[in-house]
């Protein structure tokens, strides 16, 4: 719901902050949030877009910030099979996060945002 976007943005900023700090447990949550946000926002009242639409850019900025923490590993694959397996799992999780966020952004691009809320 559009009316829930502002508190969700604050929560999302906290989740992204913790994910950056190494709390990888938030990876699946980021994917789920992006997946839900891929669907058009729902308004309960006609005025919801006018009242809460300005929260959309902050929400997008908050979730896009997660992409910086979900980069592919830059180091060389280790020789140890267990370490390689763990590195591959991190790479797969991060790729899933990036794909979910990219899909969300594509959906928002398709359905549009409130143009007046963006600063140029």
C-alpha positions as CSV (number, residue, x, y, z in Angstrom):
1,X,0.0,0.0,0.0
2,X,1.2,3.5,-0.8
3,X,0.3,4.6,2.7
4,X,2.8,2.1,4.2
5,X,5.7,3.2,2.0
6,X,7.3,5.8,4.3
7,X,7.7,3.4,7.3
8,X,8.7,0.6,5.0
9,X,11.5,2.9,3.6
10,X,12.8,3.5,7.1
11,X,12.8,-0.3,7.8
12,X,14.4,-1.0,4.5
13,X,17.2,1.5,5.1
14,X,17.9,-0.3,8.4
15,X,17.9,-3.7,6.7
16,X,20.3,-2.5,4.0
17,X,22.6,-1.0,6.6
18,X,22.8,-4.3,8.5
19,X,23.3,-6.2,5.2
20,X,26.3,-3.9,4.4
21,X,27.6,-4.6,7.9
22,X,27.7,-8.3,7.1
23,X,24.3,-9.6,8.4
24,X,23.7,-11.9,5.4
25,X,20.6,-13.2,7.0
26,X,18.8,-10.1,5.5
27,X,19.6,-11.2,1.9
28,X,16.4,-13.2,1.4
29,X,14.4,-10.4,3.0
30,X,15.8,-7.9,0.4
31,X,14.8,-10.3,-2.4
32,X,11.2,-10.6,-1.0
33,X,10.8,-6.8,-0.5
34,X,12.0,-6.3,-4.1
35,X,9.7,-9.0,-5.4
36,X,6.6,-7.5,-3.6
37,X,7.6,-4.0,-4.8
38,X,7.7,-5.2,-8.4
39,X,3.9,-5.2,-8.3
40,X,2.0,-1.9,-8.8
41,X,1.5,0.0,-5.6
42,X,-2.1,-0.1,-4.2
43,X,-4.0,3.0,-3.2
44,X,-6.9,2.8,-0.8
45,X,-8.1,6.3,-1.6
46,X,-7.8,8.4,-4.7
47,X,-5.6,10.9,-2.8
48,X,-3.0,8.3,-1.7
49,X,-0.8,8.9,-4.7
50,X,-0.8,12.6,-4.0
51,X,-0.2,12.1,-0.3
52,X,2.3,9.3,-0.3
53,X,3.7,9.3,-3.9
54,X,6.6,11.5,-2.8
55,X,7.9,8.6,-0.7
56,X,8.7,6.5,-3.9
57,X,12.1,8.0,-4.7
58,X,13.4,7.5,-1.1
59,X,12.2,3.9,-1.3
60,X,14.0,3.3,-4.6
61,X,17.1,4.9,-3.3
62,X,17.0,2.7,-0.2
63,X,16.7,-0.6,-2.0
64,X,19.1,0.3,-4.8
65,X,21.7,0.9,-2.0
66,X,21.6,-2.8,-1.4
67,X,23.1,-3.5,-4.8
68,X,26.4,-2.1,-3.6
69,X,26.6,-4.7,-0.9
70,X,25.5,-7.5,-3.2
71,X,28.4,-7.2,-5.7
72,X,30.0,-10.4,-7.0
73,X,33.1,-11.5,-5.1
74,X,36.2,-9.9,-6.5
75,X,38.7,-12.2,-5.1
76,X,40.1,-15.3,-6.8
77,X,38.3,-18.6,-6.1
78,X,40.1,-20.4,-3.2
79,X,41.7,-23.8,-3.7
80,X,39.9,-25.3,-0.7
81,X,36.6,-27.0,-1.9
82,X,34.7,-25.9,1.2
83,X,35.8,-22.3,0.9
84,X,35.0,-22.4,-2.8
85,X,31.5,-23.7,-2.1
86,X,30.9,-21.0,0.5
87,X,32.2,-18.3,-1.9
88,X,29.9,-19.7,-4.7
89,X,26.9,-19.6,-2.3
90,X,27.6,-15.9,-1.5
91,X,28.0,-15.1,-5.2
92,X,24.6,-16.9,-5.9
93,X,22.8,-15.0,-3.1
94,X,24.2,-11.7,-4.2
95,X,23.2,-12.4,-7.8
96,X,19.7,-13.2,-6.7
97,X,19.5,-9.9,-4.8
98,X,20.7,-7.9,-7.8
99,X,18.3,-9.7,-10.1
100,X,15.3,-9.1,-7.8
101,X,16.2,-5.4,-7.5
102,X,16.7,-5.0,-11.2
103,X,13.3,-6.6,-11.9
104,X,11.7,-4.3,-9.4
105,X,13.3,-1.3,-11.1
106,X,12.1,-2.5,-14.5
107,X,8.6,-2.9,-13.2
108,X,8.6,0.6,-11.7
109,X,9.9,1.9,-15.0
110,X,7.1,0.2,-16.8
111,X,4.3,1.3,-14.5
112,X,5.8,4.7,-13.8
113,X,6.4,7.0,-10.8
114,X,5.1,10.3,-9.8
115,X,7.4,12.6,-11.9
116,X,7.0,15.7,-9.7
117,X,8.7,13.9,-6.7
118,X,12.1,13.7,-8.4
119,X,14.6,16.5,-8.1
120,X,16.5,17.4,-11.3
